[in-house]
Amino acid sequence: MPITKPTSAVKTNESANTMRSDPLAEIDPRFLGARLRQAREARDWTQQRVADELGVARTTLVAIEKGERRIRPEELMRLGALYERQLWELLQRGAPPEGFAVQLRNSMASGSIDANLISSFEVFERLAEDYVRLEEICQAPLRRRYPPQYEFEGLDPELAGEDVACSERNRLGLGDGPLPTLRDILENDVGIRIFQPELPLRVAGMFACTEDLGACIAVNRNHPSERRAISLAQEYGHFLIDRFLPEILTLEGGERRTRAQRFTDAFARSFLMPSEGLRKRYLELQRERKGAVTRGDLHRLASFYFVSVEAMARRLTSERLIPAGTWDRLRQEGFEIRETAGPPHQIRPEEALPPRYVSLAVEAWQRAELSEGQLAQMLRTDRVGAREIIEQEQRLSTEEGATADLVDWSAPLWRVASR
């Protein structure tokens, strides 16, 4: 059965599906130039390099980026291909939002930076930009319920991390149980945009925040779900103490940890495995087992809190519930677990995006503000994949044999009666 838009959302004009005969004439050259500059800087390319690729003088490119010289259609097409940007992305109305790809790159230590990592910064930034654009189309801005930043200067980082984790659980009304929907909680109750793109394997997560895009977190979809949970909690801890400082969280060990890293590590452990609840459940196990807690119990406890066995063992050790060195001994004895950075763990394309993002994208398509090709671009898939996501999102469950219709996401929940 072909997928069609609800009739209430179909527009008579075709502005979303076809470009006007002269779209450049209706775009402020300053805004277009700013978007082109951001796309270039996100790739860490110099103006001279791009000018050479374009076959113009550097001064010409400078004038284009400043909006002092209107770009020609053939030049725009060339730059779009060079930056791997769709023309409809570059021709959006209004000023571009303040991005963060350059900030992330500048936060790295001096020296050569992996090209794949630079590309990840751009992917992350574009996801956040697309999210904001979908909100503008659907008139559904994400509410920011950010708490004030916590201060831990002069405090023990580990103790401060534990204390802030307890405060945040209380503030968000999370009790002392596991957090199977942490991603949804942080988006809906705090207002953080959270993505799961493919990142270089050594990168666990990234955090950035600008006034335009808000607080954004990316966790590596190639890591196991338990590792992703830890990474997300660590990046949330970073958000709570240093909101406008971008961060790249890596798995590389052996380096001396900073005070901020010690804080976020302690925060993540306590936020995911709160002391009071963990102690209560561990002591219950001891009573059931008459003191002889098993390896299977350790595994089940880790599963209950959605963390790795290693993370649980180390947390129990820090709470002095099991002897120090227990995890190292178990590993030496061949106690196998899934490694935190093992082979890719494939997830569906839509799972890499926030559920709210996917819903807004489908709604924008139903409003005829996005073509099917643009919807596929937004969902980071092809047209076939986009159709499958539409069906998954919106097909009504009906009795066998009945016709199933697509829900019109853009239709109002109720209508005000006319007088």
Secondary structure as GFF3:
##gff-version 3
##sequence-region A 1 419
A	DSSP	three_ten_helix	7	9	.	.	.	ID=ss1
A	DSSP	three_ten_helix	23	26	.	.	.	ID=ss2
A	DSSP	alpha_helix	29	42	.	.	.	ID=ss3
A	DSSP	alpha_helix	47	54	.	.	.	ID=ss4
A	DSSP	alpha_helix	58	66	.	.	.	ID=ss5
A	DSSP	alpha_helix	73	83	.	.	.	ID=ss6
A	DSSP	alpha_helix	87	90	.	.	.	ID=ss7
A	DSSP	alpha_helix	101	106	.	.	.	ID=ss8
A	DSSP	alpha_helix	115	138	.	.	.	ID=ss9
A	DSSP	alpha_helix	157	172	.	.	.	ID=ss10
A	DSSP	alpha_helix	182	185	.	.	.	ID=ss11
A	DSSP	pi_helix	186	190	.	.	.	ID=ss12
A	DSSP	beta_strand	193	195	.	.	.	ID=ss13
A	DSSP	beta_strand	203	210	.	.	.	ID=ss14
A	DSSP	beta_strand	214	219	.	.	.	ID=ss15
A	DSSP	alpha_helix	225	241	.	.	.	ID=ss16
A	DSSP	beta_strand	247	250	.	.	.	ID=ss17
A	DSSP	alpha_helix	259	272	.	.	.	ID=ss18
A	DSSP	alpha_helix	275	289	.	.	.	ID=ss19
A	DSSP	alpha_helix	295	304	.	.	.	ID=ss20
A	DSSP	alpha_helix	309	318	.	.	.	ID=ss21
A	DSSP	alpha_helix	326	332	.	.	.	ID=ss22
A	DSSP	three_ten_helix	349	352	.	.	.	ID=ss23
A	DSSP	alpha_helix	355	366	.	.	.	ID=ss24
A	DSSP	alpha_helix	372	378	.	.	.	ID=ss25
A	DSSP	alpha_helix	383	394	.	.	.	ID=ss26
###
